[in-house]
Amino acid sequence: NNVLLWGARGTGKSTLIKAVFNAFIDRGLRLIEVEREHLVDLIEIVGLLEGRQERFLLYCDDLSFDADDAGYKSLKAVLEGSIAAPADNVLIYASSNRRHLLPESKADNQDVHIVDGEIHPGEAIEEKISLSERFGLWLSFYPYTQEQYLAIVGHWLDRLQAGSVG
């Protein structure tokens, strides 16, 4: 699946992507970092990689867009796929501090409608969240205190020493 890792800065989003790459490099996985300004070339990049023997992660680090950013539409087109089947050897992994990748304004959120007690977002919000919804998997990274971090490290050290990680 294409993956969006979103959440607080410094919580390990990019590190996790690099760890996945390192875990599978010996099985033919390749990592290509695509800078935000080169997202407009995604369709061409995928076309060049399609059919190759290797498997590719196209990695977009610290991804977010302005409302009129052309890269947004290119990424959305690749995630949606086209009439042809998507390349089966290419996945997109992106990290971001934002869940929805586009800024949301107060005015956007005021265009909601309530129908039978349920909230229905307006078109502006639907468009802004549609990109992140194209990713098959979302992983959320929430901030934590140093005390919580040390507890997590302690937990995993205990498990690794006990040999129960598998």
N, C-alpha and C positions, 0 to 999 in steps of 0.2 A: 504494500500500500504506500501511497504518497503520504508523508508524515509532516505535520506541523507541530513543532515543539514551541510552546509559548509560555511566557510567565516572567517572573522577576529576574532582573539581571544578576549574573553571578551564581545562578543555581545549577549550572551544569548542562544546559541545553546543547551548546556546541560541543562540549566534551563528550557527551553521549553519542552524538553523530560521528565524531572521530573514532570513538571506541567501536562502534558498529563497523565502520570501515576497516579498522585494524583487525577486527575479529574475522573478517571474511576476505581479506586481501589475497590470501593464499588460494582462495577458491575462485579467483578471477574478478573480484569486485574492484571497480575503479571509482575514484571520487573526483568530480570536477566541480570546483567552486565557481559559481556564476554570480558575479557582482550585480547589484541592483540595476546599474545602468546598462547591463548586457542582457537583461531579461527580454528585451525586445527581439533578441536573437534566439530565443528558446526553441521555437519551431524548427529553425534551421539546425540548431545543435542536436536536437532529438533526431532529425532526419539523417544527420551524419552518423549518429551512433546506432541507429536501428539496423538490425541484422548482424551486427558484430558479435563475435563469440563471447566477449566480456559482458559483464553486467555493470551498470553505471548508476551511481548516485549523483544527481545534480544537486549540489548543496548551495543553498541561499542563506547566508548568515545575516542575522539582525534585520530581517525583512519588515518593511512597513512602506506604505505608499501615501502620496498626496492624492487628492481626489482626481486630479487630471493627469496622473502618471501613466505613460504609455506601457510601461512594464507590467502594470496591473492587468491589462487586457491580454497581453501575451501569455502571462502565467496562467490566467484563467482559461485561455484557449487550450493550452497544453494539458492542464488538469482535466478539463472537460473531455478532451479527445476531439477528434474530428469525425468525419464520415468513415474514414479508415480506422481500423483497430489501432489502439495506442501501441507504441513500441513495448514489447514484453521484456526488454532488457534494460529499461530506463525507469528510475523512480526519482521523485523530487522530495528532498528532505529540506525543510526550512525551519529556521529558528527566528523567533520574534518576541519582543516584549509585549506585543499587542495580540490579543486573541483574534480580532477581526481584521487586522492588517491595514485598515483604513481609519482615518479619524472620524469620530461620530460627534455631531454637534447637538446642542440642546434642541434646536429646531427640528432636527431629524427625529428625535425621540418624542417630540410633541405630536407627531403625525401618526399616533397609534389609534386604533379603533377598538372599542370593547363590544364584543358580540357574545351574548348569552354568558356574560361574566368572564369571557376569555379575552386576553390581550392579543391583538393582531397588529404587528408592526406595519408601518407605512412603507411605500415603495423605496424611499431613500435608504431606510435601514435595511430592507431586504437586499438591496443591491450591495450595500457595504459589507454585509455578512456573507454574501454568496461566495466570495472568493475562499474564505477560510473553510466554508462547508464543502468545498471541492476536494479537500484533503481527506483521504480515507481514514486517517488516524490522527487524533489530537492527543498530545501529551502535555499535561499542565504542570508547571513548575512554580510552586508557591514559595514565598520568602519564609525563612526560618531564622531563629535566633542562634547564636553560637552554642548555647546550651542544647538546643534541639539538634544542631548539626553534630555535636560531639556524641549525643545519644545515638544518632543514626550510625555514625562511624563505629561506635562501640558495639552496636547490634551486629553489624556486618563482620567485624573482627571476630566476635564470638562465634558466629555461624561458620566463617571460613576456618577457624581453628578447630571447630567440631567436625568439619568435613561434611556438613549437611547441605551445602549449596550444590545444586545439581541441575 
